[in-house]
Amino acid sequence: MKKKTGGVASRAAKRQKRAAAGGKALVRRAAQLTLPAAAGHDAKAEIRRLKTQLARATARIEELQAAAETDFLLGISNRRGFERELGRAISFIQRYHASGALIVLDVDRLKPINDKFGHAAGDEVLKAVVAVLSRQIRSSDVIGRLGGDEFALLLWNLSETDAHAKAAALEEDIDRLSFAFAGGTVGTGVSAGVSLLGPQSEAGRALADADRAMYVRKAQRRHET
């Protein structure tokens, strides 16, 4: 009987050992199963962190790009920014067979104003000119300063007749501007040249064409006065 009891006890002990071993195995498996979940949680957190950093970096890049393409005095596109917008517009026009017009304007008599009254006076003239141009364009149009006293307008969906009429209206409005400097009153003006934009247009050529037309117009205005 003792042998029998001992045999039963031995078998019970073996079962306990097997159960214990099985339990340890289950713990190990559970630990192994929870590792990927923890790793997955950490990976998601890291992805969120990197996305946040990327969003901040992208926003900063956009800020720097905008700064590099903006004329700080006038708050409009500089030449770089305007040429980028013109390139985009021509790509759109070529793809969808749209139309537009480019007007280049040169401010008259700005250098004598700078020389006589100082650059602060010249800056006031430029700001007034930009205010007139801004009132004359739509929200979809683009205005840019090409440099010094030269500006450009990118206007959508204008016929040749409408584009030349717009250029004439801009000249008339700016001709009416007057400024009081050092107890005297001075005026200014602009000469405007037009280039039409179509599916065959190229940005550099369009700017050159409008620039040439502007100089022709400037010569005409000198003879008119």
Backbone bond lengths (Angstrom), bond angles and torsions (degrees), N, CA, C in turn:
res aa  C-N    CA-C-N  psi(-1)  N-CA   C-N-CA  omega(-1)  CA-C   N-CA-C  phi
1 M - - - 1.465 - - 1.507 110.47 -
2 K 1.335 116.17 -40.81 1.448 119.02 179.71 1.512 110.85 -62.05
3 K 1.342 113.21 -40.20 1.447 116.69 177.88 1.490 110.87 -62.19
4 K 1.346 115.08 -40.05 1.455 119.16 -178.88 1.499 110.12 -65.60
5 T 1.380 114.57 -45.44 1.462 118.44 178.97 1.506 110.79 -61.29
6 G 1.346 113.61 -43.04 1.466 117.71 178.71 1.494 111.08 -61.17
7 G 1.330 117.36 -37.07 1.466 119.97 179.08 1.500 111.01 -65.62
8 V 1.356 116.43 -41.54 1.470 120.22 178.86 1.509 109.97 -62.89
9 A 1.364 116.28 -44.22 1.463 120.89 -179.37 1.514 110.62 -62.35
10 S 1.344 112.90 -39.78 1.457 116.66 -179.87 1.521 111.47 -64.69
11 R 1.341 114.70 -42.65 1.471 117.80 178.77 1.520 110.95 -65.03
12 A 1.353 117.09 -38.36 1.466 120.92 178.88 1.513 110.50 -63.76
13 A 1.353 114.54 -40.91 1.468 118.13 179.07 1.511 110.86 -64.13
14 K 1.335 114.25 -40.14 1.462 117.70 178.28 1.518 111.64 -63.21
15 R 1.373 115.52 -39.75 1.468 118.98 178.91 1.524 110.40 -64.30
16 Q 1.358 115.49 -40.09 1.460 119.47 177.97 1.528 111.37 -62.21
17 K 1.339 114.46 -42.36 1.456 118.25 178.39 1.527 111.27 -62.72
18 R 1.384 112.69 -42.58 1.462 115.30 179.56 1.523 111.20 -65.02
19 A 1.351 115.57 -39.15 1.463 119.64 178.64 1.512 110.92 -64.01
20 A 1.362 113.94 -42.80 1.459 117.85 179.19 1.513 110.76 -63.45
21 A 1.339 115.37 -42.55 1.463 119.55 179.17 1.512 110.10 -63.68
22 G 1.354 114.65 -40.89 1.467 118.11 177.68 1.515 112.11 -63.38
23 G 1.365 114.67 -38.99 1.466 118.45 178.82 1.513 111.44 -63.45
24 K 1.336 115.88 -43.30 1.457 119.25 177.95 1.515 111.41 -61.94
25 A 1.337 114.18 -39.35 1.461 118.20 178.63 1.518 110.96 -63.16
26 L 1.354 115.74 -40.20 1.466 119.47 178.54 1.527 111.13 -64.49
27 V 1.361 115.24 -39.48 1.470 119.00 178.03 1.519 110.03 -62.20
28 R 1.363 114.21 -44.48 1.460 117.57 179.88 1.531 110.85 -61.85
29 R 1.312 115.63 -43.52 1.468 119.46 179.30 1.510 111.00 -63.79
30 A 1.347 116.78 -40.09 1.465 120.60 178.76 1.524 110.24 -62.63
31 A 1.337 114.04 -42.49 1.460 117.76 178.76 1.522 110.55 -62.84
32 Q 1.344 114.37 -41.90 1.456 117.93 178.55 1.532 111.97 -64.11
33 L 1.311 116.40 -36.82 1.459 120.29 179.88 1.521 111.70 -70.68
34 T 1.350 117.28 -32.18 1.461 118.67 -178.34 1.519 112.29 -79.34
35 L 1.329 118.71 -18.81 1.453 120.53 -179.96 1.528 113.21 -61.50
36 P 1.332 118.13 -48.54 1.458 117.15 178.55 1.528 112.64 -61.37
37 A 1.353 116.49 -36.23 1.462 119.16 179.07 1.520 110.37 -63.45
38 A 1.342 115.44 -44.23 1.457 118.86 178.26 1.519 110.31 -65.20
39 A 1.341 114.40 -43.14 1.459 118.09 178.51 1.528 110.45 -62.58
40 G 1.334 116.03 -39.73 1.468 119.62 178.03 1.514 111.83 -62.85
41 H 1.330 116.36 -39.93 1.464 120.60 178.18 1.521 110.17 -63.46
42 D 1.337 115.80 -44.80 1.462 119.83 178.82 1.513 111.08 -63.60
43 A 1.332 116.57 -39.31 1.462 120.21 -179.70 1.523 110.87 -64.88
44 K 1.336 116.49 -41.20 1.465 119.83 178.44 1.516 111.24 -63.69
45 A 1.339 115.41 -41.09 1.465 119.33 178.31 1.527 110.53 -63.17
46 E 1.341 116.00 -40.78 1.464 120.19 179.41 1.531 110.90 -66.55
47 I 1.331 116.24 -38.89 1.466 120.41 177.73 1.524 110.54 -62.88
48 R 1.337 116.22 -43.29 1.472 119.76 178.05 1.526 110.73 -61.86
49 R 1.336 115.80 -40.91 1.468 119.63 -179.96 1.527 110.61 -64.06
50 L 1.338 116.13 -44.29 1.460 120.19 -178.98 1.531 111.55 -67.50
51 K 1.334 115.78 -36.49 1.462 118.83 177.11 1.525 111.14 -64.04
52 T 1.330 115.73 -39.41 1.466 119.82 177.43 1.515 110.78 -63.46
53 Q 1.335 116.28 -44.40 1.463 119.99 178.03 1.522 111.13 -63.37
54 L 1.334 116.69 -39.94 1.464 120.59 179.87 1.519 110.78 -65.00
55 A 1.345 116.00 -41.56 1.465 119.44 179.05 1.528 110.94 -62.54
56 R 1.338 116.08 -41.68 1.469 119.64 178.14 1.520 111.01 -65.17
57 A 1.339 116.00 -42.90 1.467 119.46 179.97 1.523 110.88 -64.80
58 T 1.343 116.83 -40.36 1.460 120.51 178.77 1.521 111.03 -63.97
59 A 1.334 116.29 -42.99 1.467 120.18 177.88 1.520 111.10 -62.14
60 R 1.336 116.25 -39.41 1.468 120.05 179.42 1.529 111.04 -67.37
61 I 1.321 116.12 -40.12 1.465 119.96 177.27 1.529 110.42 -61.60
62 E 1.342 116.00 -42.76 1.466 119.74 178.64 1.522 111.07 -63.71
63 E 1.334 117.08 -39.09 1.467 120.55 177.58 1.528 110.94 -62.57
64 L 1.331 115.81 -44.90 1.462 119.99 -179.12 1.525 111.05 -67.25
65 Q 1.341 115.69 -38.22 1.465 118.91 178.30 1.527 110.57 -65.11
66 A 1.343 116.04 -43.05 1.457 119.69 178.44 1.523 110.63 -62.51
67 A 1.337 116.19 -40.53 1.463 119.65 178.86 1.516 110.99 -64.15
68 A 1.337 116.54 -38.63 1.464 120.60 -178.65 1.519 111.68 -71.29
69 E 1.335 117.44 -17.08 1.463 120.87 -175.98 1.524 112.68 -114.22
70 T 1.323 116.99 15.93 1.464 121.39 -177.13 1.520 110.49 -120.63
71 D 1.326 115.65 137.66 1.461 121.35 171.47 1.526 107.27 -84.18
72 F 1.341 116.91 113.24 1.457 120.25 -171.64 1.523 112.62 -69.57
73 L 1.312 118.04 -30.67 1.456 120.25 179.49 1.519 111.34 -65.62
74 L 1.334 116.31 -41.50 1.462 120.82 -170.31 1.526 113.46 -108.15
75 G 1.318 118.08 -11.80 1.462 120.37 178.12 1.514 114.56 70.15
76 I 1.336 117.34 25.56 1.460 122.14 177.57 1.526 108.51 -123.07
77 S 1.327 116.65 176.47 1.463 119.74 178.46 1.524 110.81 -64.24
78 N 1.329 115.58 141.51 1.451 118.74 168.91 1.528 108.96 -85.35
79 R 1.328 117.13 -173.49 1.456 118.93 -176.28 1.529 111.78 -59.14
80 R 1.315 116.06 -43.23 1.463 119.77 -179.76 1.525 111.25 -60.10
81 G 1.325 116.26 -47.59 1.460 119.68 -179.67 1.510 112.23 -65.41
82 F 1.335 116.63 -40.50 1.464 119.31 -179.23 1.525 110.95 -66.48
83 E 1.318 117.29 -42.32 1.462 119.46 179.68 1.523 111.35 -63.77
84 R 1.325 116.69 -34.93 1.469 119.15 176.02 1.523 110.71 -64.17
85 E 1.339 117.09 -44.94 1.458 120.72 178.33 1.524 111.49 -64.80
86 L 1.323 116.37 -38.00 1.466 119.86 178.25 1.519 110.89 -64.28
87 G 1.333 117.02 -41.89 1.462 120.08 177.05 1.520 112.30 -61.39
88 R 1.330 116.35 -41.94 1.468 120.04 177.36 1.528 110.77 -63.25
89 A 1.328 115.30 -43.23 1.467 119.42 -178.20 1.521 111.04 -62.71
90 I 1.327 117.13 -42.73 1.461 120.01 -179.46 1.522 110.77 -66.27
91 S 1.333 117.24 -37.67 1.469 119.74 175.83 1.525 110.62 -60.86
92 F 1.340 117.01 -41.95 1.469 121.18 177.78 1.529 110.27 -64.24
93 I 1.325 116.18 -44.52 1.468 120.78 -179.54 1.524 110.60 -61.64
94 Q 1.315 117.18 -41.91 1.460 120.88 179.67 1.520 111.70 -66.50
95 R 1.307 116.59 -37.21 1.471 119.52 -177.24 1.518 112.24 -75.71
96 Y 1.336 116.18 -40.20 1.469 119.52 -173.46 1.521 112.96 -110.17
97 H 1.325 117.23 9.87 1.470 122.37 178.49 1.530 111.35 52.79
98 A 1.324 114.40 43.74 1.464 120.31 175.43 1.530 108.71 -86.22
99 S 1.316 116.14 -172.03 1.462 120.36 -179.54 1.520 109.42 -143.82
100 G 1.310 115.02 163.89 1.453 120.10 178.64 1.511 109.79 -170.61
101 A 1.309 115.19 -176.94 1.459 120.68 179.33 1.518 109.34 -143.10
102 L 1.308 114.47 148.85 1.459 122.36 176.68 1.523 107.68 -117.35
103 I 1.323 116.30 126.50 1.458 121.29 177.57 1.519 108.51 -119.48
104 V 1.317 116.30 123.42 1.465 122.16 175.04 1.523 108.30 -105.51
105 L 1.339 115.64 131.76 1.463 120.99 -176.16 1.528 109.87 -126.14
106 D 1.329 115.77 138.49 1.451 122.05 176.36 1.523 109.02 -119.35
107 V 1.335 116.19 127.62 1.462 120.67 -176.85 1.526 109.57 -76.01
108 D 1.303 115.47 129.72 1.463 121.38 179.27 1.523 111.07 -84.48
109 R 1.319 115.18 145.58 1.471 123.84 170.94 1.538 113.77 62.10
110 L 1.319 117.12 24.58 1.465 118.19 178.32 1.534 111.63 -75.17
111 K 1.322 116.98 -40.34 1.475 119.13 -178.35 1.534 111.90 -61.11
112 P 1.342 120.60 -46.06 1.467 119.13 176.65 1.529 113.17 -59.16
113 I 1.333 116.98 -34.83 1.468 120.23 177.72 1.523 109.90 -66.23
114 N 1.344 116.68 -45.14 1.471 120.06 177.33 1.525 111.17 -60.04
115 D 1.323 115.13 -44.57 1.466 119.19 -176.38 1.521 112.09 -67.22
116 K 1.302 117.37 -38.51 1.461 120.82 -175.00 1.523 113.45 -86.04
117 F 1.340 116.56 -39.62 1.470 120.01 -172.69 1.527 113.59 -113.43
118 G 1.307 118.19 -7.11 1.453 120.80 179.34 1.530 112.51 99.71
119 H 1.320 114.26 163.43 1.471 119.05 -175.88 1.525 112.62 -70.90
120 A 1.311 118.13 -23.98 1.466 119.03 175.71 1.519 110.22 -62.60
121 A 1.335 116.53 -38.80 1.465 120.39 176.30 1.522 110.29 -65.64
122 G 1.334 116.13 -42.60 1.467 119.34 177.38 1.512 112.11 -61.36
123 D 1.331 116.80 -38.67 1.472 120.27 177.83 1.529 110.64 -63.18
124 E 1.337 116.32 -38.23 1.470 119.63 178.39 1.515 110.73 -63.09
125 V 1.323 116.82 -39.52 1.465 120.82 177.78 1.528 110.11 -63.28
126 L 1.317 116.87 -46.30 1.465 120.43 -179.46 1.528 111.55 -60.89
127 K 1.322 116.80 -41.23 1.473 120.16 179.02 1.520 110.88 -64.41
128 A 1.315 116.99 -38.99 1.468 119.97 178.86 1.520 110.69 -66.79
129 V 1.329 117.10 -40.14 1.465 120.80 177.55 1.523 110.50 -61.72
130 V 1.337 116.47 -45.31 1.472 120.12 179.57 1.530 110.60 -62.94
131 A 1.326 117.45 -36.57 1.467 120.24 178.16 1.524 110.48 -61.62
132 V 1.331 117.05 -41.83 1.470 120.29 177.78 1.525 110.29 -64.93
133 L 1.313 117.27 -46.53 1.465 120.30 -179.91 1.526 111.38 -60.72
134 S 1.319 116.31 -41.26 1.467 120.61 -178.09 1.523 111.26 -64.55
135 R 1.328 116.94 -35.75 1.472 119.91 178.69 1.523 111.99 -69.96
136 Q 1.309 116.54 -23.37 1.468 121.01 -173.81 1.531 113.23 -93.34
137 I 1.318 118.29 -3.86 1.462 119.47 -178.03 1.524 110.78 -115.57
138 R 1.337 114.51 161.90 1.462 120.97 178.13 1.524 110.12 -89.56
139 S 1.321 115.72 167.47 1.469 119.82 -177.81 1.528 111.71 -64.49
140 S 1.322 117.85 -24.48 1.459 121.04 179.44 1.519 112.42 -82.39
141 D 1.332 117.97 -14.01 1.457 122.03 -179.94 1.534 110.00 -81.73
142 V 1.313 116.59 167.28 1.462 121.69 -176.65 1.523 109.18 -129.64
143 I 1.327 115.98 137.07 1.450 122.26 175.41 1.523 108.54 -119.58
144 G 1.324 116.43 138.81 1.459 119.74 179.95 1.517 111.64 -144.81
145 R 1.307 115.22 154.75 1.462 121.81 174.28 1.522 107.80 -101.09
146 L 1.311 116.04 115.09 1.454 120.38 -178.18 1.518 111.88 -77.64
147 G 1.328 115.65 -21.19 1.454 119.96 179.06 1.515 110.64 146.26
148 G 1.334 116.58 140.64 1.457 120.16 177.81 1.509 112.05 58.47
149 D 1.336 116.07 -116.74 1.468 121.13 -177.88 1.524 111.71 -109.10
150 E 1.326 117.40 24.04 1.468 121.37 -178.24 1.529 110.45 -113.21
151 F 1.329 115.03 132.30 1.463 122.07 -178.25 1.526 110.18 -125.95
152 A 1.327 115.21 164.99 1.462 120.42 176.91 1.520 109.63 -142.14
153 L 1.313 114.95 146.39 1.464 121.89 175.95 1.524 108.79 -122.87
154 L 1.319 115.55 134.58 1.459 122.53 173.02 1.519 106.84 -107.83
155 L 1.323 116.82 113.31 1.462 122.36 -173.26 1.528 109.31 -118.41
156 W 1.319 115.72 132.80 1.465 120.95 -177.06 1.529 111.73 -90.83
157 N 1.359 114.56 146.20 1.468 122.80 167.30 1.525 112.98 53.88
158 L 1.332 115.19 53.24 1.459 119.94 175.08 1.523 108.94 -118.78
159 S 1.336 115.77 137.02 1.460 119.91 172.11 1.524 108.87 -74.99
160 E 1.323 117.10 170.49 1.464 120.44 178.28 1.522 110.70 -60.79
161 T 1.332 116.21 -41.68 1.463 120.34 179.43 1.525 110.81 -62.59
162 D 1.333 116.08 -46.04 1.470 120.25 -179.36 1.529 111.43 -64.80
163 A 1.331 117.06 -37.55 1.458 120.65 -178.90 1.530 110.72 -65.32
164 H 1.323 117.07 -43.54 1.461 119.96 178.94 1.533 110.98 -69.41
165 A 1.321 116.70 -34.48 1.467 119.68 176.25 1.525 110.51 -65.78
166 K 1.319 116.77 -39.62 1.467 120.49 177.64 1.527 110.60 -64.00
167 A 1.325 116.90 -43.32 1.464 120.47 178.77 1.527 110.82 -60.78
168 A 1.330 116.63 -42.44 1.471 120.38 179.28 1.527 111.05 -65.15
169 A 1.340 116.84 -39.82 1.467 120.61 179.64 1.527 110.79 -65.03
170 L 1.326 117.35 -38.14 1.461 120.66 177.86 1.525 110.55 -64.81
171 E 1.312 116.27 -43.29 1.466 119.51 177.50 1.528 111.24 -59.09
172 E 1.310 116.42 -44.57 1.469 120.64 -178.27 1.524 111.37 -64.14
173 D 1.325 116.94 -44.40 1.466 120.13 -178.79 1.523 111.81 -63.94
174 I 1.309 116.43 -41.93 1.462 119.25 -177.66 1.524 110.90 -75.40
175 D 1.320 117.27 -30.08 1.472 119.92 175.10 1.524 111.46 -60.75
176 R 1.313 117.34 -25.82 1.468 120.65 -177.66 1.533 112.96 -83.14
177 L 1.316 117.16 -7.76 1.457 119.40 179.27 1.535 110.59 -69.00
178 S 1.320 116.34 143.21 1.468 121.20 174.27 1.527 108.36 -140.79
179 F 1.325 115.57 151.08 1.460 121.49 -174.60 1.525 109.14 -135.27
180 A 1.324 115.80 141.78 1.467 121.55 177.41 1.515 108.69 -104.03
181 F 1.325 115.81 110.88 1.462 121.95 179.19 1.528 108.80 -127.04
182 A 1.326 115.84 129.27 1.466 122.19 175.14 1.526 111.66 50.79
183 G 1.323 115.17 42.87 1.456 119.25 176.23 1.512 114.61 79.94
184 G 1.329 117.54 -0.87 1.463 120.18 178.46 1.517 111.02 -118.78
185 T 1.316 116.33 164.49 1.466 122.21 179.54 1.521 109.33 -113.99
186 V 1.320 115.64 130.62 1.464 120.79 178.87 1.521 108.99 -128.96
187 G 1.315 115.29 156.92 1.464 121.24 177.11 1.516 110.77 -120.94
188 T 1.278 115.49 174.22 1.459 121.29 176.92 1.519 108.32 -142.92
189 G 1.300 117.18 -167.05 1.457 122.01 178.57 1.511 109.00 -175.79
190 V 1.310 116.39 178.15 1.461 121.04 174.64 1.519 109.12 -138.53
191 S 1.317 114.56 152.58 1.464 121.57 170.95 1.521 106.64 -112.44
192 A 1.326 117.36 129.32 1.462 121.71 -172.40 1.525 111.41 -117.69
193 G 1.317 115.55 133.82 1.462 122.22 174.96 1.515 110.73 -119.14
194 V 1.324 116.56 144.20 1.466 122.15 -172.50 1.521 111.18 -116.87
195 S 1.331 115.47 140.17 1.457 122.76 170.68 1.525 107.55 -135.09
196 L 1.327 116.73 129.11 1.468 120.41 -179.81 1.523 110.28 -83.15
197 L 1.324 116.33 147.30 1.461 122.95 -179.51 1.517 109.49 -112.50
198 G 1.336 115.50 130.59 1.459 121.20 178.52 1.515 109.80 -146.75
199 P 1.347 117.10 -173.24 1.470 120.92 -177.30 1.523 114.26 -59.43
200 Q 1.323 118.56 -22.71 1.454 120.91 -179.31 1.526 112.77 -94.40
201 S 1.324 118.01 2.84 1.463 121.33 -174.31 1.528 111.80 -72.88
202 E 1.315 114.35 154.88 1.468 123.16 174.24 1.518 106.35 -135.27
203 A 1.321 116.73 137.74 1.467 121.09 -168.89 1.524 113.13 -57.31
204 G 1.331 117.24 -50.93 1.451 120.03 -178.08 1.515 112.99 -62.05
205 R 1.326 116.34 -42.27 1.462 120.30 179.68 1.518 111.27 -67.28
206 A 1.341 116.73 -39.26 1.463 120.17 179.44 1.528 111.15 -62.85
207 L 1.331 116.64 -42.76 1.464 119.82 177.33 1.522 111.74 -64.12
208 A 1.324 116.26 -41.59 1.466 120.08 179.55 1.528 110.64 -64.37
209 D 1.330 116.86 -41.12 1.466 120.28 179.23 1.521 111.33 -63.68
210 A 1.328 116.39 -45.23 1.465 119.96 179.82 1.529 110.77 -66.11
211 D 1.324 116.44 -35.84 1.464 120.66 178.85 1.533 110.86 -65.42
212 R 1.319 116.33 -43.29 1.468 119.62 177.51 1.519 111.02 -63.05
213 A 1.333 115.89 -43.04 1.463 119.75 178.54 1.527 111.14 -62.32
214 M 1.348 116.49 -35.08 1.461 120.29 178.43 1.532 110.86 -64.35
215 Y 1.335 117.70 -42.19 1.463 120.62 -179.47 1.533 111.18 -68.27
216 V 1.319 116.50 -35.12 1.467 119.67 174.05 1.523 109.48 -62.34
217 R 1.302 116.57 -44.81 1.463 120.97 179.52 1.531 110.99 -65.07
218 K 1.317 118.14 -37.22 1.459 121.84 179.07 1.530 110.13 -62.62
219 A 1.330 116.07 -41.59 1.464 119.65 177.56 1.535 110.62 -64.33
220 Q 1.320 116.90 -40.08 1.470 120.37 177.61 1.518 111.34 -61.84
221 R 1.316 116.26 -42.19 1.472 119.80 -177.92 1.532 111.12 -67.73
222 R 1.317 117.10 -33.02 1.468 118.83 176.91 1.518 111.28 -64.37
223 H 1.339 116.65 -35.81 1.454 119.72 178.98 1.528 111.70 -76.82
224 E 1.322 116.36 -23.52 1.465 119.78 -179.79 1.529 111.88 -75.29
225 T 1.328 117.25 -27.46 1.457 120.81 -175.90 1.526 112.10 -89.43
